């Protein structure tokens, strides 16, 4: 049975620079910042949060970054950065990120040893968990992890709609901090 992704859009209305805008025209010459190093979401993006049991209250902003405190007893959960308005009924807008080569994200576990998967999705990927994801095990120190976009084989980079996702699997709760999410050349 596929996953049902009922998403709560946590619209974090925060200002960003013009190169942070998901609708900026022209070739990529600067990184595309989704979430900055102070855990401020760039203009034009929203956050989706949910679990298999419909829990949507486990994401918070701290002085150290965004904290995803995945609750125990769930089968799966996710936190995802999405284009603003892309979850409206009948609108699953995508963005061309094909000029970029790498997704970078700073991550750390609350205690170390936390596992999470990193993914992206295009606007035609089904909401069933079959998109390509990269598994990582975190330390308690901040790490800047880089994921070549070519490795996300199920995503059409010309129409990405989930620009990043943290996917949690299994019934064990765990806390993961993240910040500074960006696409780089």
NORGI-V741686 format. One record per helix or strand of 2 or more residues. SS is the DSSP state (H for helix, E for strand). FROM is the first residue (numbers start at 0). LEN is the number of residues. If there is no record, write none. Layout:
ss={SS | SS}
from={FROM | FROM}
len={LEN | LEN}
//
This chain:
ss={E | H | E | E | E | E | E | E | E | E | E | H | E | E}
from={7 | 17 | 31 | 44 | 58 | 64 | 75 | 101 | 114 | 132 | 142 | 148 | 159 | 173}
len={3 | 3 | 4 | 7 | 4 | 6 | 8 | 8 | 8 | 5 | 6 | 3 | 10 | 11}
//
